[in-house]
Amino acid sequence: MIDTFYLHLEFTNKKGGWSINLPFLCNKCGVCCTLDDFLTAGEIGGTPQSNPEVNAKVKALFESLGGMWEADEAKYDQYIMHNPCPFLVDTSCSIYEIRPEGCQLFPKTAFGMQTQDCEPLHRFKKGRSAVKRGKHTAETYHFTGKTQGNINPVKFTEKQYQTCINKLRQAGMTDDEFTLFEYFNGKNKSCV
């Protein structure tokens, strides 16, 4: 199973309804991996005994930031807003398996949808708008992976599917994103 976030869109019309899944494909650029986001993402997984180095690094970070905040709150704010997550190594998460829940749920988090410089998120939002334009739609966000359920089943006609593909391509969907889109909609497709 692919570990990602996706949007299940349900459309209502006079003939009934149809649905489609719009997945988000992270390119691991590291744009979302800021210190500020890490601090608001929740606690890391695992225990101090199973991850002593990680827990020691977090403890040292909090002590350092606490001292910085006490000395100069404005400097603290500037620092956390303009520095990367301490666990970001060459645009990859060095604690991926135990990363905080907020990081696991990106981009459907308080900080995630606000991210400005993430190209995949920009294309995702643009694609969502293009597919929804002028239609009555219900949106539900889901996550796949270890602790999440199966991919929501979809229901559409070939014409509806092709229309979505055309709109998503016009919105800038990449070939890799298109492959993931097919996976999320082709394996569990139920044509109406």
N, C-alpha and C positions, 0 to 999 in steps of 0.2 A: 504494500500500500504506500502511496506517495504521501509524505508528510507535508500538507499544505492547507491553505485556507481557500474556501470557495463560497460563492454566492449562488443560492438556489432561487431562481426567479420563476414566479408563477403568474401567468397572464390569464386574465379573464376576458372572454368575448361572448358574443351572442351564440356561438356554436358550442360553447362549453368552456374549455380552457386548455392551456398547454404550459409546459415548463421546460426549463433548461438550466444547466449548471455552468457558471462562469468562474473558472479557477484563477487563482493568483499564482504566478510563477516568479519566485524570488530569484534574482540573479546574483545574490550574495555580494552586493556592492559595498555593504557596510555602512551605508548612509544612515540607516535607522539605529545603528549601534553607537549611540552617544552615551556619555556618562549620565546625563540628565534622564534619558530613557531607562537606563539600567537601574537608576535609583528609584524610579517609579514603577518598575516592572514586577516587583514582589521579591520574595525570597528565592534563593537558589535551591534546587533539589538536593537530595542526598543528606548525609549527616556529617558532622565534623570528623567522625572516625573514618568514614569511607572516603572523604575528600579533604584531608587535613591541609594540603597546600592551598586549595581554593578558599577554604574557610579562613585560613590565616591571612590570605590576601584581602578578603572582604573585610575582616576585622581591622586590618591595618588601614585600609581605604577609609572606613568609617571614622576611625580615630583621627586620621589626617584631615578629612573633610570637616569633622566637628571642630577641630582647632582652627581651620581656615574660616569657618562660619563665625566662630566666636571673635576672631580677630577683625574680620572685615566682611560683612554680609554681601556687599556689592561685589567684592572680589570673588567670593565663593560662588555667587550666581553666575558671574562671567566664566569662571573656571568650569563649572559643570555643564554649562551650555555650549562650550566650545572645545571640549575634549572628548575623545572617543571612550567607549566602554573599556575598562581595564582588561577585559577578556577578549577583546578583538585583536586577532593576530593575522595580519595579511588579508584583511577583509573577511576572515572566517572566525566563527565563534569557537574559542578554545574550550568552552564548557557546554557545548551544544546539548549533550545528553541531560545535563542538570540545570540548564538555563532557566531563569525565572519564568513564571507562567505568562507574564505580559510579553516576553520575548517569543514564547512558543505560539502565542495567539496573534502575533503580528500578521497582517496590518489591522485586524479588527480589535484595536485597543484604543485607549484614550489618546495615546501619543501616535499610534500608527497611522490612522487616517489623516492626521495633520501633517505628516511628513511631506516636505516640499520637493526634495531633490531626488526622489526615488523614481526612476524611469518606469520600471514595471508597475508600480502603484499608479503612476500617472496614466499609463495605458489601460490599466484595469478600470480606473474611474471613468476614463473616456469611453471605453467599451461598454461599461454598464449604462452610461447615459445614452449611447447610441442605440443599444438594444431596447432600452425602456422607452425611448422617446415616443410620446403620444399614446402610450398604452397603460391600462390599469394593471398595476403590478404589485405583488406581495413579495417582499425580500426576506430571506432568512440566511444567516451566515453560519457556516459550518467549518469544522476542522477535521482533517483526516489524520491518520497516524496511529501510534500505539494505543492511546486511550480513547480515541474517538470512534464513532460508528461507521457504518458503511456509507457509501456515496448515495445521496438521495436519488431515487429513480426519476427519470424525466419522461415527458410525453410531448411529442411534437410531430408535425407532418414534415415531409422532406422539404417542402417549400419554406416552412417556418425555419427549419434548420439552415437551409441555404441563405435565407434572408439574414439570419443572425451572423453567419460566417462572413457574408459580404459587409455587413455593418462593422463587425469586429476588424476585418482587414482594413477597412477605410479608417478605423480608429487607430491603426498602427500595430495590430497584433503581429508578433513575430512568429516565425516558423515553429520555434520551440513551444511558444504559448499555444499555438494552433494544435500541435500534437497533444498537449495536455488537455486542451478543450475537447478534442476528439475522444480522448481516454475517458474523461468525465461524463461524456454524453453518448458515446458510441457503445460501450460495453453494457450499459443498462438502458439502452434506448427502447422505447415502446412507441412505435408510430401510431398516430391516431388517424 
